[in-house]
Structures are given as structure tokens and as C-alpha cells.
Amino acid sequence: MSNDGRILQQRREPPKSPCQTEIELDRFSSLPGHIIDQILSQLSIRDAVRTSVLSTKWRFKWATLPNLVFDNHCISLTSQDQAVIKSKLVSIIDHVLLLHTGPVYKFRLSHRELVGVTDIDRWILHLSRSLIREFVLEIWKGQRYKLHSCLFSCQNLTHLELFNCLVRPPSTFHGFNNLKSLDLQHITMGQDVFEHLITSCPLLERLTLMNFDGFSHLNIDAPGLLFFDIGGVFDDVSFKNTFQLALVSIGLYAKDKISKRPGCSSNLLKFFAHLPHIRRLEIQSYFLKYLAVGDVPSKLPSPCVDLGYLSLRINFDDWEENKAALCLLRSSPNLQELEILARPEEVPTESFVSFWEGEHWSCMFDQLRLVKVSGISGTRLELGFISFLLLASPALERMTLKPASANGQLLMLKELLRFRRASVRAEIVYLDP
């Protein structure tokens, strides 16, 4: 036999005997229970059910999983027919809930083909008899799904997340006593329902509202609230008993909702009255325009001493928005990071000399280290603001600039090179649009 033949013969492995296969299966069976639970928790519900074939010990282990997630990975799509997909999804959820033993702490239903089927009522009724702590329901298609009243009896809930739902609690609902996180997106509810829901969750720490209807006055009364993220169309927003609130991101999507009434009080003062410990603030879309309604003070009565990050979307052609931005900057003595996104209007609201030029706005931002300015086109107002920041920031380390387009880039760069800087370490990073 040649040397090549001997090498091939040495590499060839004999087939496994039945005894060896049994030994390997016994290894799966001998795994500690907590290790099996850890493995199952990392699998999709479809793969978790498949582990039943590994051994007797594994057969119904999946049925004790406390966290059930039904998403795009829970079924294999062999058809694009929505009726077939719906039928398979409903069958899988029914099967899992029927065979499940023990408590269900987390239930997440989020499939891209899911519509508001009546089967969801049955599942919520089943879960309401368990100790459900986290409930996530995302209806990606069709009209709003009317949330089953049984959900409002789940007093162990700590996290509730709803997408494309109609929320009408029963008259017997007195709140979620243990709820800490509430995420509502593309939802419909009445004004009184919204206010009652917020005030009747005494432990609420995180609140997210996106694209809602049925209510337009956002009266937030939540003593334990730490995080607030909102984006939508609304008339007004006010805070009460929110002295712990630290992270706020807020965007108003329609400027026609902003009314300028003669002699009205300052929206800026009202907004910050109950936010003494805010650490991070993002003002998006047209919300700065809303804050600029009323008499804008030069500084807030109580400075935002904890504010370390500020993001502003601003129309530099609007005098009142510039005043509101300056008020916020002057009222943030410990600001370290600033992000500015220019929001040019098709038609400037008014024409005036550069707001940011001259010594009358002199002030220093001693802690400001990082600045990012995006969406600029090189107007006199924009460049005046950049020059103002460079002169007023002695600790500045980096300013990043990103124009809206390539038009006039060379002229803008020439202007930027001429600007004086209070910080000898400050570098200007210019990014392509």
C-alpha cells in the first residue's frame, strides 16, 4: 500500500456505535437544570421546542420557560400568503400556551405579519391568570387593536409596551401599582384615560410616547419618573412632581400646532419649572419653536446645574428660537456636550442682522468640551453661532461640522479658518455632507 493510502486510512474515522450516541445524549441529560434553563433562554421559541428530542429530561423542559417571545423567528415562512402565516402563528402560540406549565413572567408578541386578530383576546385572558411582569404587544398591520380589558387586572406588570393599540381601560381600573416602564407607540386613547394612566402608576420611571392620537395635552404627573421620550403632535406639555426626571427627549412634529397668543406666559419657564435635576435634554423637530412662545428670559430663574448634554434642532432664521437657544445655553453652566441640528425653513420667518455677533451676548461655557453642528449651509447666522461658541468655550476639545450639502463648502471652510478660538486645544473636524 502506498504512503498516500496509509494516510487516508488513518484519517478515516469508524462510524459511531449506538453506545457512543447514547453516551453523548446522556451528557445532555446530565446537565444541571440551571444550565439547561440558560441554554433554552438563548433560543427562539421554535428552537426551544425542538430540544424535546434530545432526551427525556429535555422533553418538556421548554414548557417551563418563564419568558415567551413570538417574533419573526418563531416560524419558518414557506409561504407569503398572509392567511397561512396568521394560521401558523396562531397555532404555535396556542400550542405553547396550552402545554406551558408554571408562571409566565414575560410575553412578547411582535411579528411583522401580525394583525389585530381576536385570538389575542384569548391569549391575554390566559396570561392575566399568570404572574405576568412584562407584556409587549406590537401590531404591525391593520387598524388599531382594542386592548382586552383583562390586561388591566395584571397588577404584577413592571413593563408594558403597546404598538398600534386602542386603549380603553374598564371603569374598575385603578392603575398599575408596580409598573416602572411604559412604552406607547401608535396608540389611541382619550385625554382623561391618558392622565389617569400616568397618575395611577406610582412607581413609573420610564415613559415613551410616539405617534399618538385622542389626546393633545401632555400633563405629566409622575414623582418617580427618570426618563421621558416623546415624539408626536400635541398642543401643550407640562410637568408636575417630576423632580427626579433626568433624561428628556421631546419632538413636536407639526409647527402649525404652535399658537402665539399675545401676552401669554413663557413656555420655556413653564417647561423647566419642575425639571431641577435634568442631565440630558434632546429638543427635536419644532419643539424649540414651542419653547420660544411667550416672553423668553435671558436666563432661567434656576439654572440647570446637572445638564451635561444638550441637543437642539433650531431654525437660525427665527429670532425667537435663537433667543430660546441662548437662554438654554446661559442656563447650563456645566454643559459638556452640545449638538446642534439646523432646521432651515423654505421661507425665512423674518430677516435681521446676525443674532450671534457682537459683545452683547458675551458669556462663557467653561465646561463645554464637545460640539457637533449638522445641517448647516454656511449662512451668516450659522457661522455667527459657530464663531460665538468658539470664542466662549475655553475648554473646547473638538467641534465637528457637517454641512447639509456640498454647495459653498470652500467658502465655508475659508470663513471657519478665520475664526478665533478661546481654547488652544480645540480642533475643528469637517465632515462631508
C-alpha positions as CSV (number, residue, x, y, z in Angstrom):
1,M,0.0,0.0,0.0
2,S,1.3,3.5,-0.9
3,N,2.0,6.1,1.7
4,D,-1.0,8.1,0.5
5,G,-3.2,5.1,1.0
6,R,-1.9,4.7,4.6
7,I,-2.6,8.4,5.4
8,L,-6.2,8.2,4.0
9,Q,-6.7,5.0,6.0
10,Q,-5.5,6.8,9.2
11,R,-7.8,9.8,8.6
12,R,-10.9,7.7,8.0
13,E,-13.0,7.5,11.2
14,P,-15.1,4.5,12.0
15,P,-18.8,5.0,12.3
16,K,-20.2,5.8,15.7
17,S,-21.6,2.8,17.6
18,P,-25.1,3.1,19.2
19,C,-23.4,3.1,22.6
20,Q,-21.4,6.2,21.7
21,T,-24.5,8.1,20.6
22,E,-26.2,7.1,23.9
23,I,-23.2,8.4,25.9
24,E,-23.5,11.8,24.1
25,L,-27.2,12.0,24.8
26,D,-26.5,11.1,28.4
27,R,-24.2,14.2,28.6
28,F,-27.2,16.4,27.6
29,S,-29.3,14.6,30.2
30,S,-26.7,15.1,33.0
31,L,-26.5,18.9,32.6
32,P,-27.7,20.8,35.7
33,G,-31.1,22.2,35.5
34,H,-30.0,25.9,35.7
35,I,-27.6,25.3,32.7
36,I,-30.5,23.8,30.7
37,D,-32.6,26.8,31.6
38,Q,-29.8,29.2,30.5
39,I,-29.4,27.4,27.1
40,L,-33.2,27.5,26.5
41,S,-33.4,31.2,27.3
42,Q,-30.9,31.9,24.5
43,L,-33.0,30.1,21.8
44,S,-36.1,31.2,19.9
45,I,-39.3,29.5,21.0
46,R,-39.2,27.4,17.8
47,D,-35.7,26.0,18.6
48,A,-36.5,25.7,22.3
49,V,-39.5,23.3,21.5
50,R,-37.2,21.3,19.2
51,T,-34.9,20.4,22.1
52,S,-37.6,18.0,23.3
53,V,-36.0,15.3,21.1
54,L,-32.6,15.5,22.9
55,S,-33.6,13.3,25.9
56,T,-36.4,12.5,28.3
57,K,-35.1,15.2,30.7
58,W,-35.3,17.8,27.9
59,R,-38.7,16.7,26.6
60,F,-40.9,19.2,28.3
61,K,-38.2,21.5,29.8
62,W,-39.1,24.2,27.3
63,A,-42.7,24.2,28.7
64,T,-41.4,25.8,31.9
65,L,-39.8,28.8,30.2
66,P,-40.9,32.0,32.1
67,N,-40.2,34.2,29.1
68,L,-42.1,33.7,25.9
69,V,-41.2,35.6,22.7
70,F,-43.2,35.2,19.5
71,D,-41.5,37.2,16.8
72,N,-40.3,36.8,13.2
73,H,-38.0,33.9,14.3
74,C,-40.7,31.7,15.8
75,I,-42.0,30.3,12.5
76,S,-40.3,29.4,9.2
77,L,-42.0,31.1,6.3
78,T,-42.7,28.7,3.5
79,S,-45.5,30.9,2.1
80,Q,-46.1,34.6,1.6
81,D,-49.8,34.1,2.0
82,Q,-50.9,36.2,5.0
83,A,-53.7,33.8,5.9
84,V,-51.2,30.9,6.0
85,I,-48.7,32.9,8.1
86,K,-51.5,34.0,10.5
87,S,-52.8,30.4,10.8
88,K,-49.3,29.1,11.6
89,L,-48.6,31.8,14.2
90,V,-51.9,31.4,16.0
91,S,-51.4,27.6,16.0
92,I,-47.9,27.9,17.5
93,I,-49.0,30.4,20.3
94,D,-52.0,28.2,21.1
95,H,-49.8,25.1,21.3
96,V,-47.2,26.7,23.5
97,L,-49.7,28.3,26.0
98,L,-51.7,25.0,26.2
99,L,-48.6,22.9,27.1
100,H,-46.9,25.6,29.2
101,T,-46.5,24.9,32.9
102,G,-45.5,27.3,35.6
103,P,-45.6,31.1,35.6
104,V,-45.1,33.3,32.5
105,Y,-43.2,36.4,33.6
106,K,-42.6,37.9,30.1
107,F,-44.8,37.7,27.0
108,R,-43.7,39.4,23.8
109,L,-45.8,39.2,20.6
110,S,-44.2,41.1,17.7
111,H,-44.4,39.5,14.2
112,R,-44.2,41.6,11.1
113,E,-47.3,39.9,9.6
114,L,-49.4,40.2,12.7
115,V,-52.7,41.9,12.6
116,G,-55.2,42.6,15.4
117,V,-56.8,39.2,15.5
118,T,-59.4,38.2,18.1
119,D,-57.1,35.4,19.2
120,I,-55.1,38.0,21.1
121,D,-58.0,38.4,23.5
122,R,-57.8,34.7,24.4
123,W,-54.0,34.9,25.0
124,I,-54.4,38.0,27.2
125,L,-57.1,36.3,29.2
126,H,-54.8,33.3,29.7
127,L,-51.8,35.5,30.7
128,S,-54.0,37.5,33.2
129,R,-54.2,34.4,35.3
130,S,-50.4,34.2,35.5
131,L,-47.9,36.4,37.2
132,I,-47.1,38.3,34.1
133,R,-44.5,41.1,34.7
134,E,-43.6,42.2,31.1
135,F,-46.1,42.4,28.3
136,V,-45.1,43.6,24.8
137,L,-47.7,43.7,22.0
138,E,-46.8,45.1,18.6
139,I,-49.5,45.0,15.9
140,W,-47.6,45.9,12.7
141,K,-50.5,45.7,10.2
142,G,-54.1,46.8,10.0
143,Q,-56.2,49.0,12.2
144,R,-55.8,49.6,16.0
145,Y,-56.3,46.5,18.1
146,K,-58.6,47.2,21.0
147,L,-56.8,46.0,24.1
148,H,-58.6,43.4,26.1
149,S,-59.8,44.6,29.5
150,C,-58.2,41.6,31.3
151,L,-54.8,43.1,30.8
152,F,-55.7,45.9,33.2
153,S,-56.1,43.4,36.0
154,C,-52.4,42.3,35.7
155,Q,-51.1,44.0,38.9
156,N,-47.6,42.4,38.7
157,L,-46.8,44.3,35.5
158,T,-43.5,46.2,35.6
159,H,-43.1,46.8,31.9
160,L,-45.9,47.5,29.4
161,E,-45.2,48.1,25.7
162,L,-48.0,48.6,23.1
163,F,-47.8,49.4,19.4
164,N,-50.9,50.2,17.3
165,C,-53.5,49.6,20.0
166,L,-56.7,51.3,21.2
167,V,-56.5,51.7,25.0
168,R,-59.8,51.9,26.9
169,P,-59.5,50.6,30.4
170,P,-62.6,49.4,32.3
171,S,-64.1,51.7,34.9
172,T,-62.8,49.3,37.6
173,F,-59.1,50.1,36.6
174,H,-57.3,52.0,39.3
175,G,-53.8,51.8,37.9
176,F,-50.7,49.5,37.7
177,N,-49.2,49.6,41.2
178,N,-45.9,48.0,40.1
179,L,-45.4,49.4,36.6
180,K,-42.0,51.0,36.1
181,S,-41.7,51.2,32.3
182,L,-44.5,52.3,29.9
183,D,-43.9,52.4,26.1
184,L,-46.9,53.5,23.9
185,Q,-46.4,54.0,20.2
186,H,-49.1,54.5,17.5
187,I,-51.8,54.3,20.1
188,T,-55.2,55.9,20.6
189,M,-56.7,56.9,24.0
190,G,-58.8,59.7,25.5
191,Q,-57.3,62.7,27.3
192,D,-58.8,61.5,30.7
193,V,-57.6,58.0,30.1
194,F,-54.0,59.2,29.5
195,E,-53.9,61.4,32.6
196,H,-55.4,58.7,34.8
197,L,-53.0,56.1,33.5
198,I,-49.9,58.3,34.3
199,T,-51.0,59.4,37.7
200,S,-52.1,55.9,38.7
201,C,-48.7,54.3,38.2
202,P,-46.9,55.4,41.4
203,L,-43.6,53.6,40.5
204,L,-43.3,54.8,36.9
205,E,-39.7,55.5,36.0
206,R,-39.6,55.4,32.2
207,L,-42.3,56.8,29.8
208,T,-42.2,56.7,26.0
209,L,-44.9,58.2,23.8
210,M,-44.7,58.1,20.0
211,N,-47.3,59.0,17.3
212,F,-50.5,59.0,19.4
213,D,-53.9,60.4,19.0
214,G,-57.0,61.0,21.1
215,F,-55.2,63.4,23.5
216,S,-53.1,66.5,22.9
217,H,-52.4,67.9,26.4
218,L,-49.4,66.1,27.9
219,N,-49.9,66.7,31.7
220,I,-47.1,64.5,33.2
221,D,-47.6,64.0,37.0
222,A,-45.1,61.2,38.0
223,P,-42.9,61.7,41.1
224,G,-40.6,58.8,40.3
225,L,-40.1,59.5,36.6
226,L,-36.5,59.3,35.4
227,F,-36.7,59.0,31.6
228,F,-39.2,60.7,29.2
229,D,-39.1,60.2,25.4
230,I,-41.9,61.7,23.3
231,G,-42.5,62.4,19.6
232,G,-45.8,63.4,18.1
233,V,-48.4,66.1,17.5
234,F,-49.6,67.8,20.6
235,D,-50.8,71.2,21.9
236,D,-49.1,71.5,25.2
237,V,-46.8,69.7,27.7
238,S,-46.4,70.4,31.4
239,F,-44.7,68.6,34.2
240,K,-45.8,68.3,37.8
241,N,-43.9,66.5,40.6
242,T,-41.2,65.4,38.2
243,F,-38.2,66.5,40.3
244,Q,-36.3,63.2,39.6
245,L,-36.6,63.4,35.8
246,A,-33.1,63.3,34.4
247,L,-33.3,62.3,30.7
248,V,-35.8,64.0,28.3
249,S,-36.1,63.7,24.6
250,I,-39.0,65.6,23.1
251,G,-40.1,66.3,19.5
252,L,-43.1,68.2,18.2
253,Y,-43.8,67.1,14.6
254,A,-46.2,69.9,13.5
255,K,-45.4,73.6,13.7
256,D,-49.0,74.6,12.9
257,K,-49.9,73.3,16.4
258,I,-47.8,76.2,18.0
259,S,-50.0,79.2,18.8
260,K,-48.6,82.5,19.7
261,R,-51.1,84.3,21.9
262,P,-50.4,87.9,22.8
263,G,-49.2,88.3,26.4
264,C,-49.1,84.6,27.1
265,S,-46.7,83.2,29.7
266,S,-43.3,81.8,28.7
267,N,-43.4,78.2,27.6
268,L,-39.7,78.0,28.4
269,L,-40.3,78.9,32.1
270,K,-43.2,76.6,32.4
271,F,-41.3,73.6,30.9
272,F,-38.3,73.8,33.2
273,A,-40.2,74.7,36.4
274,H,-40.3,71.0,37.5
275,L,-37.1,69.8,36.0
276,P,-34.4,70.8,38.5
277,H,-32.2,67.7,38.0
278,I,-32.3,67.2,34.3
279,R,-29.0,65.7,33.0
280,R,-29.7,65.1,29.3
281,L,-32.1,67.0,27.0
282,E,-32.9,66.5,23.4
283,I,-35.1,69.1,21.7
284,Q,-36.2,67.8,18.3
285,S,-38.3,68.8,15.3
286,Y,-40.3,72.0,16.1
287,F,-40.2,71.9,19.9
288,L,-37.7,74.7,20.3
289,K,-40.3,76.9,18.4
290,Y,-42.8,75.9,21.0
291,L,-40.5,76.8,23.9
292,A,-39.9,80.2,22.3
293,V,-43.6,81.2,22.7
294,G,-44.1,83.9,25.2
295,D,-41.5,86.2,26.8
296,V,-38.2,84.4,26.6
297,P,-35.9,85.3,29.5
298,S,-32.2,85.9,29.2
299,K,-31.6,83.1,31.7
300,L,-33.8,80.6,33.6
301,P,-34.5,81.6,37.3
302,S,-32.9,78.3,38.4
303,P,-30.0,77.1,36.3
304,C,-29.8,73.5,35.0
305,V,-26.7,72.7,37.0
306,D,-26.9,69.0,36.3
307,L,-27.3,69.3,32.5
308,G,-24.3,67.8,30.8
309,Y,-25.7,67.1,27.3
310,L,-28.0,69.3,25.2
311,S,-29.2,68.6,21.6
312,L,-31.2,71.4,19.8
313,R,-32.9,71.4,16.4
314,I,-33.1,75.1,15.5
315,N,-34.1,77.4,12.7
316,F,-31.4,80.0,12.7
317,D,-33.7,82.4,10.7
318,D,-36.1,82.6,13.6
319,W,-35.2,85.3,16.1
320,E,-37.3,83.8,19.0
321,E,-35.7,80.4,18.5
322,N,-32.3,81.9,18.7
323,K,-33.3,83.7,21.9
324,A,-34.6,80.4,23.4
325,A,-31.4,78.6,22.5
326,L,-29.2,81.3,24.0
327,C,-31.3,81.2,27.2
328,L,-30.8,77.4,27.5
329,L,-27.0,77.8,26.9
330,R,-26.7,80.5,29.5
331,S,-28.7,78.5,32.0
332,S,-26.5,75.4,31.7
333,P,-23.2,76.2,33.5
334,N,-21.9,72.7,33.5
335,L,-22.8,71.7,29.9
336,Q,-20.1,69.4,28.4
337,E,-21.6,68.2,25.1
338,L,-23.7,70.2,22.7
339,E,-25.3,69.0,19.5
340,I,-27.0,71.5,17.0
341,L,-29.1,70.4,14.1
342,A,-30.0,73.2,11.7
343,R,-33.6,73.2,10.6
344,P,-33.9,75.6,7.7
345,E,-37.4,76.8,6.6
346,E,-38.4,77.1,3.0
347,V,-39.2,80.8,3.6
348,P,-37.4,82.6,6.4
349,T,-39.7,83.8,9.1
350,E,-38.0,87.2,9.2
351,S,-34.8,88.9,8.2
352,F,-32.5,90.5,10.7
353,V,-28.8,91.2,11.3
354,S,-26.8,88.3,12.7
355,F,-28.1,87.4,16.2
356,W,-24.9,85.9,17.5
357,E,-22.4,88.7,16.5
358,G,-21.2,91.4,18.9
359,E,-20.3,91.6,22.5
360,H,-23.8,91.9,23.9
361,W,-24.2,88.2,24.2
362,S,-20.8,87.7,26.0
363,C,-20.8,84.7,28.2
364,M,-18.5,81.7,28.9
365,F,-19.1,78.0,28.7
366,D,-16.3,76.8,30.9
367,Q,-17.2,73.1,30.9
368,L,-18.1,72.7,27.2
369,R,-15.8,70.1,25.6
370,L,-17.5,68.6,22.5
371,V,-19.7,70.4,19.9
372,K,-21.4,68.9,16.8
373,V,-23.2,71.1,14.3
374,S,-25.1,69.4,11.5
375,G,-27.2,70.5,8.5
376,I,-25.7,74.0,8.1
377,S,-25.4,75.7,4.7
378,G,-23.0,78.5,5.6
379,T,-25.4,81.4,6.3
380,R,-24.2,84.4,8.2
381,L,-26.4,83.4,11.2
382,E,-25.0,79.8,11.3
383,L,-21.4,81.0,11.0
384,G,-22.0,83.7,13.6
385,F,-23.2,81.0,16.1
386,I,-20.1,78.8,15.4
387,S,-17.9,81.8,16.0
388,F,-19.7,82.7,19.2
389,L,-19.2,79.1,20.5
390,L,-15.5,79.1,19.6
391,L,-14.9,82.4,21.4
392,A,-16.9,81.4,24.5
393,S,-15.6,77.8,25.1
394,P,-12.1,77.8,26.7
395,A,-12.2,74.1,27.4
396,L,-13.4,73.0,24.0
397,E,-11.6,69.9,22.6
398,R,-13.4,69.2,19.4
399,M,-16.1,70.8,17.2
400,T,-17.5,68.6,14.4
401,L,-19.2,70.3,11.5
402,K,-21.4,68.6,8.8
403,P,-23.0,70.7,6.1
404,A,-26.3,70.0,4.6
405,S,-24.9,69.9,1.0
406,A,-21.7,70.3,-0.9
407,N,-22.7,73.7,-2.2
408,G,-20.4,76.5,-1.0
409,Q,-18.1,74.2,1.0
410,L,-14.9,76.0,0.0
411,L,-16.2,79.4,1.1
412,M,-17.4,78.0,4.4
413,L,-14.0,76.5,5.1
414,K,-12.3,79.8,4.4
415,E,-14.6,81.5,6.9
416,L,-14.1,78.8,9.6
417,L,-10.3,79.2,9.3
418,R,-10.6,82.9,10.2
419,F,-12.5,82.3,13.5
420,R,-10.6,82.9,16.7
421,R,-10.8,80.2,19.4
422,A,-10.8,80.6,23.2
423,S,-9.3,77.1,23.5
424,V,-5.8,76.4,22.3
425,R,-6.6,72.6,22.1
426,A,-9.8,73.0,20.1
427,E,-9.8,71.1,16.7
428,I,-12.4,71.5,14.0
429,V,-13.4,68.4,12.2
430,Y,-15.2,69.0,8.9
431,L,-17.3,66.1,7.6
432,D,-18.6,65.5,4.1
433,P,-22.3,66.1,3.7
